[in-house]
Amino acid sequence: MSSGAAADVAFVAFALVAVAAGYRVFRTDSMVRATFLLLASFLAVGAILVLLAAEYLGTALLFMMTVEMVVMALFMVMFMMNPAGLNPMAMVHQPRLAAGAGVAAGVALAGVAVVADFPDAPVAGSAGAVAALGAELLGPSMLVFESAGITLLATMVCAVVLSASRGRYGPTHDGSVAPPLDPGGDHRPTDDLVEPGGGGHGHHGSHS
């Protein structure tokens, strides 16, 4: 198989992964699963950009989306009511309108790809444009960028923790009760309850 044919096969494979993972985002009942499915879709798009000789954009997308989706998953686990899909829930709102908008946007983008006259003026490799851009973004300022990112994340976590009076399972100062496993059901068994005052978890009915 020639390199061109292999690139075409890889393009189709990554495109199918991107579409399938994006579709599954709205079909799963877990916020965390939806987050990582969205990450898979973004990674496939990043790989397509690399195949299209947009190596910088593809690599930047891979790095950015990986960090962003992992941070999102952490926040889902900390604060969403149903991060692991233990309780049935719908991941879509106004599904008919959303489906119509998605189809219309897809048709419009496909039309642009077919009829548009894209410019063809590649930058000469000797110009070093990508290397200069990378040196500007990731050179002396790398430590500043990394420190700022960690500081912002810590600030967000601390602000939410200090301002939230309710946890995922109820008021934080009154203990918490896990959500029901069945729609409309009661809370989980007593061995999964937290006593008021931070008494900890009971085990096999040891707490009244």
VOVOTI-944199 format. One record per residue: x, y, z negated of N, C-alpha, C in turn; residue in three letters. Coordinates in steps of 0.2 Angstrom, whole numbers, plus 5000, padded with zeros to 4 digits. Each point is the difference from the previous one (the first is absolute). Example, Ala and Ser with C-alpha at 12.3 -4.5 7.8 and 13.67 -1.06 7.14 Angstrom:
BEGIN
506649724961499650065000500450065000ala
499850055004500450064999499650054997ser
END
This chain:
BEGIN
500449945000499650065000500450065000met
499950055005500450065000499850054994ser
500550044999499950054995499450045000ser
499850025007499450045001499449964998gly
499949935002499549964998499949994993ala
500649994996500049994993499750064997ala
500250065002499850064997499250015001ala
499849985006499250005001499749954995asp
500249945000499749954995500050034993val
500650034998500050034993499550064999ala
500050045005499550055000499349984999phe
499849955004499349974999499949974993val
500549974998500049964993499950064995ala
500450055000500050054995499350045000phe
499850015006499350035001499549964997ala
500049945001499449954998500150004992leu
500650004997500150004993499750074997val
500250065003499750064998499350015000ala
499649975005499350015001499749954995val
500249945000499849954995500050024993ala
500650024998500150024993499650064998ala
499950055005499650064999499349984999gly
499749955004499449984999499849964994tyr
500549964997500049974994500050054994arg
500250065001500050054994499350014998val
499550005005499350024998499649944999phe
500349945000499649934999500249974993arg
500650024997500249974994499650034994thr
499949974995499750034994500550024994asp
500650015002500550024995500450065003ser
500050054995500450065002500749995001met
500349954996500749995001500249965007val
499549955001500149975007499950045006arg
499550054999499950055005500650045001ala
500450024995500650045000500549975004thr
500149934998500649975003499849985008phe
499449995001499849995007500150065004leu
499850064997500250065004500750015001leu
500449984995500850005001500249965005leu
499749945001500249955005499850035007ala
499450045001499850035006500550065002ser
500250044994500550055002500749975002phe
500249954997500649975001500049975008leu
499549975002499949985007500150065005ala
499750064998500050065004500750025000val
500450004994500650025000500549965005gly
499949945000500349955004499950025008ala
499450025001499850015007500450075002ile
500050054995500450065002500849985001leu
500249954997500749985001500149975007val
499549965002500049975006499950055006leu
499750064998499950055005500650055000leu
500649984997500650045000499950064996ala
499550004995500050064995500249974994ala
500749985000500249974994500050044993glu
500150075001500050044994499350004997tyr
499550015004499350014998499849934997leu
500249955004499749934997500449984993gly
500650025000500349984993499850054995thr
499950065001499750054995499349974998ala
499649985005499349984998500149934996leu
500449965001500149944996500250024993leu
500550044999500250024993499450044997phe
499750055003499550044997499449964998met
499849965004499349964999500249954994met
500549975000500249954995500050034993thr
500350064999500050034994499350024998val
499750035005499350034998499549954998glu
500049945004499549954999500249974993met
500649994999500249974993499750044994val
500250075001499850044995499250004999val
499750005006499250005000499849934996met
500349955002499849944997500150004992ala
500550034998500150014993499550044996leu
499850055004499450054997499449965000phe
499949965005499449965001499949954994met
500649974998500049954994499950044994val
500250064999500050034994499350034999met
499650035005499550044999499349985004phe
500149955005499449995003499649944997met
499350005000499649954997500149935002met
500249995006500049945003500649995004asn
500650004997500650005005500249935003pro
499749954996500249935003499549965003ala
499450045001499449965003499749954996gly
500050014993499749954996499250015000leu
499850065002499350015000499850025008asn
499449985002499850015007499950085001pro
500350035005499950075002500150015007met
499750055002500050025008500650055000ala
500449995006500650055001499850055005met
499450005002499850055006499450044997val
499950065003499550044999499750035007his
499450005001499750025006500349965006gln
499949935000500449965005499850015007pro
499450025001499850015007500350065003arg
500050054996500350075002500849995001leu
500349964995500749995000500249965007ala
499649955001500149955006500050045006ala
499550045001499950045006500550055001gly
500250044994500650045001500649975002ala
500249944997500649965002500049985007gly
499449985002500049985008500150065004val
499650054998500150065004500750035000ala
500350004995500750024999500549955004ala
499949945000500449955004499950015007gly
499450015003499950015007500350075002val
500050054996500350065002500750005000ala
500349964995500850005000500249955006leu
499649955002500249965005499950035007ala
499550055000500050045006500550055001gly
500350034995500550045000500749965002val
500049944998500649965002500049985007ala
499449995003500049985007500050065005val
499750064998500050055005500550064999val
500350004994500450064999500749995004ala
500350065001500650005004500650024995asp
500349954996500450014995500750025003phe
500350054997500750035002500549945000pro
500550015004500549955000500750045000asp
500250024994500650045000500449984994ala
500349945000500449974995500650044998pro
500250014994500650034998500649965001val
500550035002500649965002500349984993ala
500249935000500349974994500650044998gly
500450045004500550044998499950064996ser
499350025000499850064996500049984993ala
499949944998500049994993499450034996gly
499450005003499550044996499749964994ala
500049935001499749964995500550004994val
500749995002500550004994500050074997ala
499950055003500050074997499450014995ala
499449975003499450014995500149954994leu
500349945001500149964994500550034995gly
500550035003500550034995499750064996ala
499650035004499650064997499649984994glu
499649955001499549974996500349964994leu
500449965002500349954995500750014998leu
500350055002500750024998500050034993gly
500350064999500150034993499350004996pro
499450005003499450014997499749934997ser
500349945002499749944998499949994992met
500550024996499950004993499450044998leu
499950065003499550054998499349975002val
500049975006499449975002499849944995phe
500449964999499949944996499850024993glu
500450054997499850024993499350035000ser
499950045005499350035000499449955001ala
500149955004499549955000499949964994gly
500549984996499949974994499750054995ile
500250065000499750054995499350015001thr
499850005007499350015001499649944998leu
500249945001499749944998499950004993leu
500550014996500050004993499550064997ala
500050055004499550064998499349985001thr
499849965006499449985001499749954995met
500549954999499849954995499850034993val
500550044998499950034993499450055000cys
499850045005499550045000499349965000ala
500049945004499449964999499949974994val
500549974997500049974993499850054995val
500250065000499950054995499350035000leu
499750005006499450035001499449955001ser
500149945000499549955001499749974993ala
499450024999499749974994499749935001ser
499949985006499749945001500549955004arg
500149944997500449955004499649975005gly
500349955003499649965006499449964997arg
500049984993499549964997499650044995tyr
500150065000499650044995500450054996gly
499750044995500450054996500649974997pro
500650035001500649984998500050004992thr
499750044997500050014992499549954997his
499649975004499549954997500149935002asp
500649985002500149945003499749995007gly
500149945003499850005007499649935001ser
499650005005499749945002500149985007val
500249955002500149985007499350005004ala
500150015006499350005004499849935001pro
499349995002499749945001500349965006pro
500149945000500249965006499549995005leu
499350004998499550005004499650065001asp
499750025005499650065001499450004994pro
500050054996499550014995500149964994gly
500549965000500249964994500250044994gly
500149974995500350034994500850005000asp
500350024995500750015000500349934999his
500749995001500349945000500049974993arg
500249944999500049974993500350044995pro
499949984993500350044995500850005000thr
500349955003500749994999500350055005asp
499650045004500350055004499850074998asp
499750014994499850064998500650044996leu
500050065000500550044996499650034994val
500349994994499650034994500150075000glu
499650044997500150074999500650014995pro
500350065001500650014996500749965002gly
499949975006500649975003500249934996gly
499549974998500149944997500249945004gly
500050015006500349955005499549955002gly
500249955004499549955003499949954995his
499349985000499949944996500149935004gly
500049954997500249935003499449954998his
499749985005499549944999499550024994his
499750065000499550024996500350014993gly
500650024999500350014993499750064997ser
499850055005499750064997499350005001his
499750034995499250004999499850055005ser
END
